[in-house]
Amino acid sequence: DVGQAGEALLLSVDAAAAVDLAMAKARLAFSMHATRPKLWKGVNSNRDGHLTHRIDLKKARHPLLDPETVVPTTIELGANYRALLITGPNTGGKTVALKTVGLLMLMAQAGLYIPADEGSIVSVFPAVFVDIGDEQSIAQNLSTFSGHMKTVIQMLRHVSSDSLVLLDELGAGTDPQEGSALARAIISSLLKTGALVIGTTHY
């Protein structure tokens, strides 16, 4: 009788789902030439009392790009400094590098292997704040600049020492001199929270 075997059937379905998930993760890792990252457990910093986090991605690759042709990037943050600014011309790979960091952090936290070399280190961030691309709202009549600033203001209200902040084209959309000063002020405010910050900029 199916009713009498209901509990056993449900347990079997759960077991099959767990095996299927494990196999899917393995296939994904194999297709991306991925490795198992080391998880960094934050400790209290003697300097400012903030919980420390680390990122050390060795030859990391964007998971959606062809692993045979993508140019890998190595990014280290948290051991000696908490902010990293990536500068360069348009189409130089700044935004791809930023997205790579964000995606790999979330992949690791989801229990996935990451497309990076052996020995890469990741942290578990309860909150990841991201401002990438032009999300201007026509309905609210927000310009590129004001749209970014609205997002940054929301970030500043909620960022903590357990946060990772990713900012694309920080200070863009306004006068270069003003944008540069604003970018410095934003990064300074974020660093006071103890968060790790990675940004891209022309300045």
N, C-alpha and C positions, 0 to 999 in steps of 0.2 A: 504494500500500500504506500502510495507516494506521501500521504499525509504523515504516516509514522516515520518515514525516512526524511522528512522535511529538514530537520536540524542538520543531519549528516550531509544532505545535499547542499545546504547553504555553506557549510564548512568547506565542502569540496569546491564550490564556486569561488569562495574567498581564497583558497589555496591556489586554484588555477589562475586567478587574477594576479596574485602575488608573483607567481612564476612568470606569467606573461609580462608583467611590469619589469621584472629583473632581466628578462631576455631582451625587451625593448631597449632598456638602458644599455645593455651590453652591445647590442647592434649599433646604437647611436654612437657609443664610445669608439667602437671599431671603425665606423665610417668616418669619424672626425680625427682619427689618430690621437684620441684623447688619453689623458693620464689622470691618476687619482691625486688630487691636491692634498697638501697638509693643512689641517685646520688649526689656525692660531687661536689659542685661548687667551683672551685679554686679561691683563693684570693691571693693578693700580699703578699709575705713574707716580714716581717720587717727586717729580717736578711740579705738577699742577693738580694732582689728585684725580685726573681724568682716567677712565678706563682706556687702555691702549688697544689698538687694533693694527693689524699689519696686512699689507698686500705685497706680494712678491711674485709677479707673473713672469715666467721665463719663456720667451719666444711665444707669446700668446697669439692666437689667431681667432678672428671673428668666426663664430660657429656656422654662419650662413654663407661664407665665402669658400671658394674652392681651396682645399688644403694644399693642393699641389702648386698653386699660383699665388696665394695670398702672401703678403710680406708680413712676417711676424714682428711683434713688438714686445719689448721687455719693460715692465713698469714696476717700480718699487716705491712703496710709500708706508710710512708708519714707524720705521726703525729709527730714522734720523730726522725726519721732517713729516709734517702732516698735510702739507699742501703741495700740489704739483701743477704747474701751468705748462700747457703745450702750445707752442706758437708755430706759425708757419703760414704759407700762402694758401689760398683756396684750393681745393682738390688735393691737398697735401697729405691727407689721411688723419687729420686731427680728430674729426668727428668719429671716424671708424675706430680709432684707438679708444675714445671715450666710451663708445657703445660696447666695445670688446670687454672693457673692465666691468661695466655694469652687468652685461649678460653672463660673464663667467662667474661673478659673485653670486648671482641668482641661481645659476646652474649648480654650483657647488652646494648652496643651501638647500637645493631640491634633491640632493643626493646623487647628482650626475657627475661623471668624470668631465674634465674640461680640456679643450683643445690648447694645451700648453705643454712645455717640456716638464720632465720629472723634476721634483723638488720645488715646484711652485707652491706658494703659501697664500691661503685665503683666510679671511675672518668671517664670522657670522655677524651680520649687521641686522638688528631688529628693524631698522628703517633705512631705506635707500631713497634719496631725493634726487630727482633728475629734471633738468631743463634742457631739452635738446630739440632743435628745430623751431620753426616759426608757427606757433599755435595761436596766432592772432584771431580774435573773435570779431567777425563782421557785425554780428548782432549787437555787441557791446561797443563797437567802434574803437577797438584797441589797436594801436600801432604795434609794430614789431617790438620797439623799445618798451612801451608801456606794458605789453603783454609779458615780456620777460621779467620786468620789474614786479609785476603782480605776483608772478610765480616765486620770485626770490623772497618777497615779503612773507609769503606763506611759509616758505622754507625756514626763514629766520625765526618764525614763531614756534616751530616744532623741532628743530634740529637739536640733537644732544650729542654727548660724547660717544654714543653707540651708533651714530649715523655715518653713512657714506653719502657725500654730495657730489654730483656730477653736473657741471655747468658748461654748456656749449656756447661759444662766441660771447663770453662775458663782457658786458659793456657795449655790445654792438648796437647799431641803430641810432646813435647819437653822435655828437661832436667827439672826435678822437681824444682830445685833451680831457674833456669831461668824462668820457667813457673810461679812460684809463684810471682817473682818480676814483671813479665809482667802483671799478673792478677791485682796486686795492682796498677800498673801504669794506666792500662785501666780503672779500676773503678774510680780512682782519676780523670782522665780526664773527664769521663762521669758525675761525680758528679759536676764538675765545670759548666756544662751546666744547672744544675738544674733538670735534668731528674730523674725519679725513675728507679732504677736498681735492678734486681733480677738475681743472677747467681748461678750456681752449680759448685763445684770444688772438687778435691781430696785434695787440698793443705790446 
